[in-house]
Amino acid sequence: MVLAAALVGDPLRGAQIVASRTTGLCVLCHAVPGVPSVHAGTIGPDLAGGGARYTKAQLRERLVTPERFNPRTIMPSVSRTDGLHRVASTRAGQPLLEPQQVEDVLAYLETLR
């Protein structure tokens, strides 16, 4: 297993993951800078300015343990595979994102100032 601290995120790959309706799925619930509003969700907060509002550690925590900030959140943990609800059988036991993808998404979110 590769430690997250050893990985370097790529903000361009992160932007692609966040905007993807099949990989990161972030855009299904969040407005994303550069993505037309007709293709973005409104359930979660707008991601614009997230890098100015939160540190990298805070962004990571929101991705990995979103229920810590809102116990009733429908946002999935991007890396955890246990204790989750409403997971499609085809995705059971799998993280939403691989460690490198998490780092890429974090690198992108940090650019949103």
N, C-alpha and C positions, 0 to 999 in steps of 0.2 A: 504494500500500500504506500502511495506517495503522500507525504505530508503536505498539507495545503501551503504551509509556510515556504516550502521548497519550490512551489509553482509560481510562475510569473504570469499575471493575467494580460490578455490582449484586448484592449477596449474595442477594437474593430470586430473581433470575433464575438465579444460580449454584446455589442449592439445587434449583431445578426441573431444571436440566441434570443435576446429579449424581444425582438421584433417578429420572431418566427411563431407562426400559429401551430407548428408541429414539434418544435424542439423545446424551447424554454417555456412557451405558453404564456409568458408575462403579459403580452399584448391582449390576451383574451379578457383580462380584468383591469388592466392599467392603460391610461393614456401614455404614449411613448413619444418623446420628441422625434420629429421626422416621419412619423407614421400617421397617415391621414386618419382623422377622427372616426371616419366611417369604418375603419378596420381595427379600432381600439376599443377596449372595454371601459366601463365607468364604475365598476363595482369597487375596485381598489383605488388608492390615491394616485394622482398624476405623478409620474416618475420625474418630471422636469424639476430641477433644483434639488434632487435627492442628495447629490454629492455635496451641496452646500449646507444642507440641514443635518447630515449625519456623517460621522467619521467612518472609515473603512470597517472598523470593528463593529460599530453599530449597524451598518448595512449588512455585514455578514450575519449578525445575530438575527436580524429581521428576515433574512433568507433561510436560515437554518432552524430557527425556533420562533416562527411568527406568532404562535399561540401565547408566547410570553408577554406580548404586547396587547393581544386581544384574545382571550380564551375562547371566544366564539368565532374566530376567524375561519374563513373557508380557504385561505391561502395555504397551500401545501408546503411542507418543508422541502427544500430542493435537494437535500442530501440524506435525510433520515429515511429509514424503511420500516421502522417499527412504530406502533402506537398511532398509526394513521387510520382514518376512516374514509369511506366512500372512494376507495381506490379501485380502479378498473382491474379486473382479474388479469388482464394481460400485462399490467404494470406492477402487480403485487410483488413485494420483495425487491424492487428495483428503485434506486434513487431517481428523482426527476432529472438531475444533472450529475455528471461525473465531476470529480474534483477540479480538473482543469477548466471545465465549463463554468463552475462556480467562480473560480478566480477571474475568468474572462468577464463574466457578468459584473462582478465587483469592480473590476477595472473600468468597465463602461459606466457603471452607476456613479463612480467617483468623478467622472468627467461632466456629469450633469450639474452644472453650477448656475 
